[in-house]
């Protein structure tokens, strides 16, 4: 009985610790990890995994490969977190890692047309993209329109040039500020705004025939 109570107490304490970690700012969680808190890194994964998966998936257009790349992001973060400049924003740093991996993936595909064709073909034939936060109480025709629009957006984003696609996804789909995008991509603000303007114009031309 004592052993059961002891185990229950430990479980409760760990759950409370996890809850406490989730309430802390990124910088505080990073400090806890560097101080050897065994649950701190898991809190960072919980906080960023879905967001990074959405970002990478929208950038490369392949969810399965995006999952692999996000795993690689966290491996790199775990290995190099001790080098992270804590005067900077952790979110910017981790998005920079994800962005670089996504861009490398796109470059590798451009060298292999067969892989690119197979990925595009798989996306054409797949029907596994439910709307995020889909409202199950909505009418079927509303759900159809939302799903159609989401698919149209993803298709058009995939047709943007790599350097335009990254800034477009970061700004329009991830809500990052211009300064954050500049830091993530390693470009100055002028370049970010120029690329974003061109990306918006290209996107508008691509999606207009699909929604008229």
N, C-alpha and C positions, 0 to 999 in steps of 0.2 A: 504493500500500500504506500509506504514511504517513497519507494522508487517511482511509483506512478505519479505521486504528487510532485516529486522533484522534477520529473520529466515534463509534467504539465506546466510547472512554474517556469522552467527554462524556455519552453515553447512560447509562453505568454510574454516573457521578457524579450525574446527575439522578435516577436511580432510587434511589440511596442518600439523596439529599436528600429525596425524597418519603417514603421510609421513616422518616427521622428526624423529619419533620414530623408524621407520623401517630402518633408516639410521644410527642409533646409535649402538654401540657395546652392547653385552649382559649386561655387568656390568653396563653400563649407563642406560639401560632400567630398570634393577632391582632397581637401585637407584631411578629412577623416580617413580616406583611403590611404593617403601617404603616411598616416599615423598607424597604419596596419589594422584598421577596422575591417573585419572580414566581410561585412555586408555592404560597405559603401559602394564598391564597384557595381554590385548588382543593382543598386539604386540608380546609378547612372545609366545602366543598360535599360532598366525599366522606363526611365525618363525619355530616352532618345531613340530607342529601337524602332518604334512605329513611325516616328517622324522621319528618321533617316531612310527607312524602307520606302516610304512614300516618295521622298526626294529622289533617291537613286532609281527607283522604278520609273518615275516620270521622266527621268533623264535618259535612261538607256532603253526603256520599253520592254523589259524582260524581268518579270517578278522573281522567277526562280534564281536567275543570276544576281538580281538585286539582293536577295536574301544572303547569297554567298558573300557578296561584297560588303554588306553590312556586318557580317560576322568578322570579316577581315578588318573592318574599321575598328571594331572593339578589341580585336587582338592587338592592333597597332597602338590603340589608346592605352591598353593595359601595359604594354611593353615600354611605352615612352612617356607615361603620365608624369614621371618624376622630372622630365625635362620641360614640362609645360610651364610657360611663363604665366604665373598666377596674377599678374597685373592685367592680363588680357581676359576676354570673355571665353569661357569654356565652350559655349555653343558655337562660336565662330571657329574655334580650333577644330572641333570634331566635324563640323560641316566642311571645313577645308579638306580634311582627310577624305571624307566621303566624296567630295567633288573631284578630287584628284584621281581617286580610284575609278569613278564613273567616266571621267575623261579618258583615262588609260584604256578602259574597256571599249569605248567608242573608237579610239584610235586602232586598237587591235582588230576590231571588226572591219574597219575600213581597209585593212590589209588582207582581209579574208572575205571576199564577196559571198562565198557559199554560206559561211556562218551568218552573215548579215541577212541573206535571203531566207535562210531557215528560221531565223528569229522573227522576221517580219511575217512569214507565212504562218508560223505558230500563233502569232497574235491575231492574224486574220481569222484563223479557224477556232480559236479558243473562245469560250463563253464563261469565263470564271472571274469576271470583274464586277462584283457587286458594288453598288454605290457605298461610299463610306457614310456612316451615320444615317443609313437609309431609314426612312419613316415608314414602318410597316402598316401604319394606319392610313397612309395616303391612298388616293384612288389609283387603280392600275394605269390609267392613261398618264397621270402625273409622274408615276414611277418610271414609266416608259420614256417620257420626255427627258427626265433627269438622267436616266441611264444613257440615252442616246446622246445627250449633250456631253456627258462625261467621256464617253467613248470618242466623240468627235474631237473634244479638246485634246485627249491623249494622242489621237492619231495626228493631229496637226502639230503638236509639240514635237513628236518624233520626226517630223519633216523639217524642222528648223535646223540650221547649221549648228554644229556642236557649241561654238562659243556664244551663239545667240540663245541656244536652248538652255544652257546652264543659268544665265542671268535671268531668263524669263521664268524658269521654274522657281528659282530662289525668290524672285520678287513677287510674281503673280500667284504662285501656288503655295509658297512657303511663308510669304509675308515678311521677308528679310528687308532691312533698311538698305539704302544705297551704300552706306559706310560698311555695313556687314558684308555685303556682296563684294565690295572692293577688297576687303580683307580676305575673304574666302577664295576669291579668284586671283588675287595678286595683281589686280588692275587698278588704275587710278579712277577717281570718280567720273571724270569726263568720259573715259572709255566705257565704264559701266553704263552710264546714261545713254551713250551713243549706241551701244550694242542692244540695250533694252528697247530703245526707240525703234531700231530696225527690226528687232524680234517681234515687237507688237504689230508693226506694219505687216510683216510677213505672215504672222499668225492671223491677222484680220483678213488678209487676202485668202488664206487657206480655208478658214472656217466659214467665211461668208456664203459660199455656194451650198454648204451643208445645212445651214440654219435658215435660209431664205424660204 
